[in-house]
C-alpha cells in the first residue's frame, strides 16, 4: 500500500515580523513572500496533491491558496495547525520581552519546551493539539498525498515526532520561510523524505 504523504510547508515570508515574537499575530505575506509562494506552487505542481490544509492565520492561508491553484482544490483551514500562542509576548521585540518579562524570557531561552507563556500556551498544550490534528488528517486521507501549510514551530514538532527526536532538540531543525518538507506515513511508522527544502524555481 502507498504511504500517506504529508507535504509540510512553512508559510512564505510575512510582512513586518522580523525581530518580533510572532505566533498568533495575524499578518499578511510580504511582496517577497508572494514570490516565494508562487515558487512553492511551481515546485509542487507536479505532485499528486489531493487536499490542501492551512493554519487559519493569513500568512498560511495566502501561501496555501497559491500552492493549491495548480491542483484545483480548495484550502481548508484548521486552527489546530496554528503556531504556539505566545500570549502577552505577542508582537514584542526580543529586547522588549527580556526587559518586561525577564523570567519568561529566561525560561524560553533555556527550557523552551517547559515554558508556559503568560496568558498563552505551553509546548505541551501546543503538542497535544497539533498531534491531534495530524491524527485526524492521517485517518481522513489514508494513502493519499496532502499539503499542510503551517508554521515553523508546528513543523519542527511534527518532524521531531517522526524522527523521535527529544523535544528539547527540535529547535535544531531549520525552517526557512517557505520551507518544503515531506513525511511519508507507513503502517510501520514515518519516514522523513525532505527537510527545509528551498522554495525556488530551481526545484527542491
Residue pairs with C-beta under 8 A, 6 or more apart in sequence:
1 143
1 187
2 143
3 143
3 184
3 185
3 186
3 191
4 138
4 141
4 142
4 143
4 144
4 145
4 146
4 184
4 185
5 144
5 145
5 146
5 182
5 183
5 184
5 185
6 134
6 137
6 138
6 146
6 147
6 148
6 158
6 182
6 183
6 184
6 185
7 44
7 47
7 49
7 145
7 146
7 147
7 148
7 180
7 181
7 182
8 148
8 150
8 154
8 155
8 158
8 159
8 180
8 181
8 182
8 183
9 40
9 44
9 63
9 64
9 67
9 147
9 148
9 149
9 150
9 178
9 179
9 180
9 181
9 199
10 149
10 150
10 151
10 152
10 155
10 175
10 176
10 177
10 178
10 179
10 181
11 29
11 33
11 55
11 57
11 59
11 60
11 62
11 63
11 149
11 150
11 151
11 177
11 178
12 29
12 32
12 33
12 34
12 35
12 36
12 37
12 40
12 59
12 62
12 63
12 177
12 178
12 199
13 29
13 30
13 32
13 33
13 36
13 177
13 178
14 22
14 27
14 28
14 29
14 30
14 33
14 59
14 177
15 27
15 28
15 29
15 30
15 33
16 27
16 30
17 25
17 27
19 93
19 94
20 91
20 92
20 93
20 94
21 86
21 89
21 90
21 91
21 92
21 93
21 94
21 97
22 83
22 90
22 91
23 82
23 83
23 84
23 85
23 86
23 90
23 120
23 151
23 153
24 57
24 82
24 83
24 85
24 86
24 90
25 90
25 91
26 57
26 58
26 59
27 58
27 59
28 58
28 59
28 62
29 37
29 58
29 59
29 62
29 63
33 59
33 62
33 63
33 177
33 178
34 62
34 66
36 63
36 177
36 178
36 199
37 62
37 63
37 66
37 67
37 178
37 199
38 66
39 178
39 199
39 200
39 201
40 63
40 66
40 67
40 178
40 180
40 199
41 66
41 67
41 68
41 69
41 70
42 201
43 180
43 197
43 199
43 200
43 201
43 203
43 204
44 67
44 70
44 147
44 180
45 70
45 71
47 145
48 145
49 68
49 71
49 73
49 145
49 146
49 147
50 71
50 73
50 141
50 144
50 145
50 146
51 73
51 76
51 141
51 144
51 146
51 147
52 64
52 67
52 68
52 71
52 73
52 74
52 75
52 76
52 146
52 147
52 148
52 149
53 64
53 75
53 76
53 77
53 78
53 81
53 137
53 146
53 147
53 148
53 149
54 60
54 61
54 63
54 64
54 75
54 76
54 77
54 78
54 81
54 148
54 149
54 150
55 61
55 77
55 78
55 79
55 81
55 82
55 83
55 149
55 150
55 151
55 154
56 77
56 78
56 79
56 81
56 82
57 82
57 83
57 151
60 81
60 149
60 150
60 151
61 75
61 77
61 149
63 149
63 178
64 75
64 147
64 149
65 75
67 147
67 149
68 74
68 75
68 147
75 149
78 133
80 129
80 130
80 132
80 133
81 130
81 133
81 148
81 150
81 151
81 154
82 150
82 151
82 154
83 150
83 151
83 152
83 153
83 154
84 117
84 120
84 121
84 123
84 126
84 153
85 117
85 120
85 121
85 126
86 117
86 120
86 121
87 117
87 118
87 119
87 120
87 121
88 101
88 117
88 118
88 119
88 120
89 97
89 101
89 104
89 117
89 118
89 120
90 120
92 100
94 105
97 104
97 105
97 108
98 105
101 118
104 115
104 117
104 118
107 114
107 115
108 115
108 117
111 168
112 123
112 168
112 171
113 123
113 124
113 167
113 168
114 122
114 123
115 122
115 123
116 122
123 167
126 153
126 154
126 157
127 157
127 167
130 154
130 157
130 158
131 157
131 161
134 158
137 146
137 148
138 185
152 175
152 179
155 173
155 175
155 179
155 181
156 170
156 171
156 173
156 175
157 170
158 183
159 165
159 170
159 173
159 181
159 183
159 192
159 195
160 166
160 167
160 169
160 170
160 173
161 190
162 183
162 190
162 191
162 192
163 190
163 192
165 172
165 173
173 195
173 196
174 195
174 196
175 181
175 196
176 196
176 198
178 198
178 199
179 196
179 197
179 198
179 199
180 194
180 196
180 197
180 198
180 199
180 204
181 192
181 194
181 195
181 196
181 197
182 192
182 193
182 194
182 197
183 190
183 191
183 192
183 193
184 190
184 191
184 193
194 204
197 204
198 204
